[in-house]
Amino acid sequence: MINIAIETSLGRLTAEIYDEKAPKTAAYFLRYVDEGFYNGAKIYRSLRDDNQGASNAKIDVVEMGHCNAYYDRILRHGMGEGEVYDETQGFIPPYPKIRVETTEETGIRHLDGTLSLGRDNVDQVDTNIFVCIGPQPNLDYGGARHSDGYGFSAFGKITDGMELIRRIHQMPVEGQRITEDITIYKIERI
């Protein structure tokens, strides 16, 4: 297990990374951490009951990472009628994406405080991190959040700072975009 600190403009978070249970996801994430990729990124998205429309697979999470103008527009205003997410317009990470390391493979469930990586493709993770607020079984393998059933790649857990995450989760939003600018100064191993 590896410990990290996430220094933000609202305070410090600490987390443990399960490099033995989720070795591929942890290595992918830590490569970006070690190279300073997240330094200057934002905590920018809050998904909660009141901003997900009529979805039958609602989730409660806070998302952080890099958010370009294309993704920002979608978070604020949603997708236009008939519009499909174009991953070539989203934020393109500097390294090749990896395959989703499922919760069935790792045994790490999406529970309160779980860290997981987002996805913008059928079976690949992106670099955005989200933190679960309460248990989120719709994000696990076989969950209803995506029809393909892969779920998301859980790889760690917040160990200190969930009160800050819960406060961020309730901040004002435009659509799903948090209106306050919350900067990640750095993420580093401790």
Backbone hydrogen bonds, N-H to C=O, Kabsch-Sander energy under -0.5 kcal/mol:
donor,donor_aa,acceptor,acceptor_aa,energy
2,I,17,I,-2.1
4,I,15,A,-2.6
5,A,188,E,-2.8
6,I,13,L,-3.0
7,E,5,A,-0.6
7,E,186,K,-2.8
8,T,6,I,-0.6
8,T,11,G,-2.0
9,S,183,T,-2.1
11,G,8,T,-0.8
13,L,6,I,-2.2
14,T,160,D,-2.4
15,A,4,I,-2.2
16,E,157,K,-2.5
17,I,2,I,-3.8
18,Y,155,F,-2.7
19,D,17,I,-1.6
22,A,18,Y,-2.6
26,A,22,A,-2.8
27,A,23,P,-2.1
28,Y,24,K,-2.2
29,F,25,T,-2.7
30,L,26,A,-3.1
31,R,27,A,-1.8
32,Y,28,Y,-1.3
33,V,29,F,-2.1
34,D,30,L,-3.0
35,E,31,R,-1.2
36,G,33,V,-1.8
37,F,32,Y,-2.3
39,N,36,G,-1.2
40,G,184,I,-3.6
41,A,38,Y,-2.5
42,K,65,G,-2.7
43,I,182,I,-2.4
44,Y,42,K,-0.7
44,Y,63,E,-1.6
45,R,63,E,-1.6
46,S,176,Q,-2.1
47,L,61,V,-2.5
48,R,46,S,-0.5
51,N,48,R,-1.9
52,Q,49,D,-0.7
55,S,52,Q,-1.3
61,V,47,L,-1.4
61,V,59,I,-0.5
62,V,131,V,-1.8
63,E,45,R,-2.5
64,M,129,I,-3.1
65,G,42,K,-2.8
72,D,68,N,-2.6
73,R,69,A,-2.2
74,I,70,Y,-1.6
75,L,71,Y,-2.6
76,R,72,D,-2.2
77,H,73,R,-2.7
78,G,74,I,-2.4
83,E,80,G,-2.4
87,E,85,Y,-0.8
89,Q,86,D,-2.3
90,G,86,D,-0.8
100,V,123,D,-2.3
102,T,100,V,-0.9
106,T,102,T,-2.2
107,G,103,T,-2.4
109,R,107,G,-0.7
111,L,109,R,-1.5
113,G,132,C,-2.7
114,T,111,L,-2.4
115,L,156,G,-2.6
116,S,130,F,-1.9
117,L,153,S,-1.5
118,G,128,N,-2.8
120,D,124,Q,-0.7
121,N,124,Q,-0.8
125,V,98,I,-2.3
126,D,118,G,-2.6
129,I,64,M,-2.4
130,F,116,S,-2.7
131,V,62,V,-2.6
132,C,114,T,-2.0
133,I,60,D,-2.8
134,G,132,C,-0.7
136,Q,110,H,-3.6
139,L,136,Q,-2.1
140,D,137,P,-1.2
142,G,149,G,-3.4
143,G,140,D,-2.6
145,R,138,N,-1.8
146,H,143,G,-0.6
149,G,146,H,-1.5
152,F,139,L,-2.3
153,S,117,L,-0.8
154,A,152,F,-1.1
155,F,115,L,-2.5
156,G,115,L,-1.2
157,K,16,E,-2.2
158,I,113,G,-2.6
159,T,14,T,-2.6
160,D,14,T,-1.6
164,L,161,G,-0.6
165,I,161,G,-1.9
166,R,162,M,-2.7
167,R,163,E,-1.7
168,I,164,L,-2.6
169,H,165,I,-2.4
170,Q,166,R,-0.9
170,Q,167,R,-0.7
171,M,168,I,-1.7
174,E,177,R,-2.7
175,G,173,V,-0.6
176,Q,75,L,-2.9
176,Q,174,E,-0.7
177,R,75,L,-0.5
177,R,174,E,-2.0
178,I,44,Y,-2.7
178,I,176,Q,-0.6
179,T,172,P,-2.2
182,I,43,I,-0.6
182,I,180,E,-0.8
183,T,181,D,-0.6
184,I,41,A,-3.0
185,Y,7,E,-2.2
185,Y,183,T,-0.8
186,K,7,E,-1.3
188,E,5,A,-2.2
190,I,3,N,-2.5
